[in-house]
Amino acid sequence: MRNIRTILLLCIITCLLLATAPSYAQTDSSKKDFNITAYAEVFYAYDFAKPQDHIRQPFLYAYNRHNTFSLHLGMIKANYDNDKVRGNLALMAGTYSNDNMAAEAGVLKNIYEANVGVKISKKENVWIDAGVLPSHIGWESAVGKDCPTLTRSIAAENSPYFETGARLSYTSHNNKWYIAGLLLNGWQRIERVNGNHTPAFGQQLTYKPNDQVTINSSSFIGNDKPDSIRQMRYFHDLYGQFSINESISLTLGFDIGAEQQSKGSSRYNIWYTPNVIASIRPDEKWNIGLRAEYFNDKNGVIIPGSNGAEGFRTFGYSMNVDRLITDNCIWRMEARGFNSKDRIFMKDGRATNSNFFVTSSLAISF
């Protein structure tokens, strides 16, 4: 904790000095290219299974604490963009960092984003960015206020939130098309797995015909194990976001993946997950989120079975109610449940096929 506090304090001091100190090399317009933002979200969750170690489920990596007030994500971010070069540096702390960055060493656990980009065309919007990047996969992020539901879907929790590598991207002049290709260190990795020298690749294609519709297709190809036991993984993420009217919007998503059963095998284990999320806004201050999801990983590629179960085949549902307190502060309440084909959950010392919990969060951005 001492290292985390020191890093955050140094970051805050440095950013404040950069923002306030005079610079004779800067013009007024260049000052506008540099921005500092911050985000903090605290939460409380109560799981009716009452886990004694306060850790709710092994397949969840956000808001995964029971009966304790916790910091989900505290982050400060510096951003620079002058239309020729750009960069982002964001440092973080919280349970999201502890759970999602467990495989990373030392202070790498506290890096939310750290990347540099260069525009390589004078006429077209073509960029090369490299470093720790937000994931090109999925319709959700760790920043709760940007998502229609309080907690993240099983699909988001078990696909990359972040990635490290290089990205070549193009955005059309009318902003309707976005195309990107990526060379990556692996599946949600900052550092490569020891013994892994296999390049991983990603692709993203986003189409926005108008302000009401977004269609996205993203993929990953790579191996996330040492080369001695290499198992190639192929994954595709497809989703659409639709604004039905000013009050109702829908997100429809479907992810599917396949991984070799063993090195050199022509047989693959497959997992898939459909999702439906509805966001209903009665007025400017209130929002209701409804979610239905299913995650089928019967061979335990991404989520191993537990309590003697052969795999993970689980249906999930949730409802959240949000209250916008101010333009930059939101309070949320959510009830969520899981029902599994097998008895993979524990309650009162016994295996059961269901789990139910409630969560509340308070988030602010500035």
Secondary structure, DSSP 8 states (H G I E B T S, - for coil): -HHHHHHHHHHHHHHHHHHHS--TT--HHHHTTEEEEEEEEEEEEEETT--TTSB--TT--SS-BSSSEEEEEEEEEEEEE-SSEEEEEEEEESHHHHHHTTTS-GGGGGEEEEEEEEE--SSSEEEEEEEEEE-SS-S--S-GGGSSSSS--HHHHTS-SEEEEEEEEEE-TTS-EEEEEEEESSTT-SS--TT----EEEEEEEEEEETTEEEEEEEEEEE-S-GGG--EEEEEEEEEEEE-SSSEEEEEEEEEEEEESSTT-S-EEEEEEEEEEEEE-SSSSEEEEEEEEEEEETT-SSS---TT-SSEEEEEEEEEEEEEEETTEEEEEEEEEEEESS--EEETTEEESEEEEEEEEEEEE-
